[in-house]
Amino acid sequence: MKSWTTVTHHFKKITGRAGSPPEGSTVSEWPFFVIVTLALTFIYAISVSQNPALQEPARLILYTLSMLVYLALFWLPLFITFNSRRVWVYLLVQTSLAFVLSIMAGNVALIFGVFAPLLGIAIGLIGDILPAALYVILLLALSALAVGLSAGWQALEVWPLLVIPMTIFIIIYVVLYGRQTEAREQAQELAAELEAANTELADYASQVEELTLATERQRMARELHDTLAQGVAGLILQLEAVNAHLDNGDADRAQTIVRQAMGRARNTLAEAREAIDDLRQTEERALDLDMAIREKANRFSAATAIPCHLELALLDAISPQTVEQVLRTVSEAFTNIARHAQATEVWVKLMPENDHFLVEIRDNGRGFDLSAPVPAGHYGLQGIRERARLAHGSVEIESAPSEGTAIRLQLPLHEWQGAPT
């Protein structure tokens, strides 16, 4: 059943029964039509040479014209559009011509030649099994009648021995041809799909490359800002404090801050080297977040003389990537407070809250207008937002003039595994 459907589907494509132009008239179909045409031309010549009656001018002209019309109609499916009604008209005309040619020629070979191709075409064009089978029976009956009228009824004794194998062969040939055609069409469709997929993959690869480069640029910008820029900014604040203490004659305090600045410079260099190492390798290093937060808070207070109140309730098994984002966020917040806030107190809170883990840095400084444009060269808040996205969290920044600033980073708890320490 599937094989028959394949055959009829292919012939429908050839004849354009759906109303579209013929698509099947490719080089693969032409050899069959050429071979049949050459064979019929040869049989035509033999029948004319062996039958004196056909050599009479009137009969010769009629016979020749009938053969030419038959051959022209035989080639017709390759060049025109067929619908269901035209198929039946076409087959009936061709069958009538085949019967007339058989009677006129009186040649058994020509009867084979004109009816055999019709068997294959009828199987393909009709489509449905029952009508096709009935039409094949009609063709076989007409061919037997033509043999009996032209070669004598005694020839019918051997006619089934020739016709039955020929019919079976034609059916098998058409079925196999349909399968081969379907396989070829599937291979062509697959090749087209693969080519389209390759083109799409190439486009995706280009987009991924561009996104990767953009991500790396953003990462390098964050690393430079969070290491060198923050470190240098801290050194400037400490040097300004040294200068102020020297002006006030407090050399001991100035010397203490100089020592702190020297340590900060070393730490900044170490962090810069660490950032460069991070860009060169992908190994993850475990960090103690509690200790790191306390060290940063102590350094901040020592450099700015601003008290920093800590409220830490950390969770175990924090991923190194999350630790890095939290530390960078806290460092950026400390830098902004020291440079801009004019605060007298700072509060840092890290603890679970509902279904998130909260990282909050709050000061009582002068605050700022969130709707005001960010001055050129200030990327701190942008870096905090990017780090929140990288940690699969969200960030809220609250501030207003004279009301201080609060940065709240919320991270999903599934990024933090374990219980509070």
HUCORDA-V624204 format. One record per backbone hydrogen bond with DSSP energy under -1.0 kcal/mol. NH is the residue of the N-H (numbers start at 1). CO is the residue of the C=O. If there is no record, write none. Layout:
BEGIN
NH/CO
NH/CO
END
This chain:
BEGIN
5/1
6/2
7/3
8/4
9/5
10/6
11/7
12/8
13/9
14/10
15/11
16/12
17/12
19/16
23/13
26/24
29/26
30/26
33/29
34/30
35/31
36/32
37/33
38/34
39/35
40/36
41/37
42/38
43/39
44/40
45/41
46/42
47/43
48/44
49/45
50/46
51/47
54/51
55/52
56/53
60/56
61/57
62/58
63/59
64/60
65/61
66/62
67/63
68/64
69/65
70/66
71/67
72/68
73/69
74/70
75/71
78/75
79/76
80/76
82/15
87/83
88/84
89/85
90/86
91/87
92/88
93/89
94/90
95/91
96/92
97/93
98/94
99/95
100/96
101/97
102/98
103/99
104/100
105/101
106/102
111/107
112/108
113/109
114/110
115/111
116/112
119/115
120/116
121/117
122/118
123/119
124/120
125/121
126/122
128/126
132/128
133/129
134/130
135/131
136/132
137/133
138/134
139/135
140/136
141/137
142/138
143/139
144/140
145/141
146/142
147/143
148/144
149/145
150/146
151/147
155/152
156/153
157/154
162/159
163/159
164/160
166/162
167/163
168/164
169/165
170/166
171/167
172/168
173/169
174/170
175/171
176/172
177/173
178/174
179/175
180/176
181/177
182/178
183/179
184/180
185/181
186/182
187/183
188/184
189/185
190/186
191/187
192/188
193/189
194/190
195/191
196/192
197/193
198/194
199/195
200/196
201/197
202/198
203/199
204/200
205/201
206/202
207/203
208/204
209/205
210/206
211/207
212/208
213/209
214/210
215/211
216/212
217/213
218/214
219/215
220/216
221/217
222/218
223/219
224/220
225/221
226/222
227/223
229/224
230/225
231/227
232/228
233/229
234/230
235/231
236/232
237/233
238/234
239/235
240/236
241/237
242/238
243/239
244/240
245/241
246/242
247/243
248/244
249/246
250/245
251/249
254/250
255/251
256/252
257/253
258/254
259/255
260/256
261/257
262/258
263/259
264/260
265/261
266/262
267/263
268/264
269/265
270/266
271/267
272/268
273/269
274/270
275/271
276/272
277/273
278/274
279/275
281/277
292/288
293/289
294/290
295/291
296/292
297/293
298/294
299/295
300/296
301/297
302/298
303/299
304/300
305/301
309/346
311/348
313/350
323/319
324/320
325/321
326/322
327/323
328/324
329/325
330/326
331/327
332/328
333/329
334/330
335/331
336/332
337/333
338/334
339/335
340/336
346/307
347/362
348/309
349/360
350/311
351/358
353/356
356/353
357/411
358/351
359/409
360/349
361/407
362/347
363/405
364/345
366/341
372/369
378/375
383/379
384/380
385/381
386/382
387/383
388/384
389/385
390/386
391/387
392/389
393/388
394/410
396/408
398/406
400/404
402/366
403/400
404/365
406/398
407/361
408/396
409/359
410/394
411/357
413/355
415/412
416/413
421/314
END
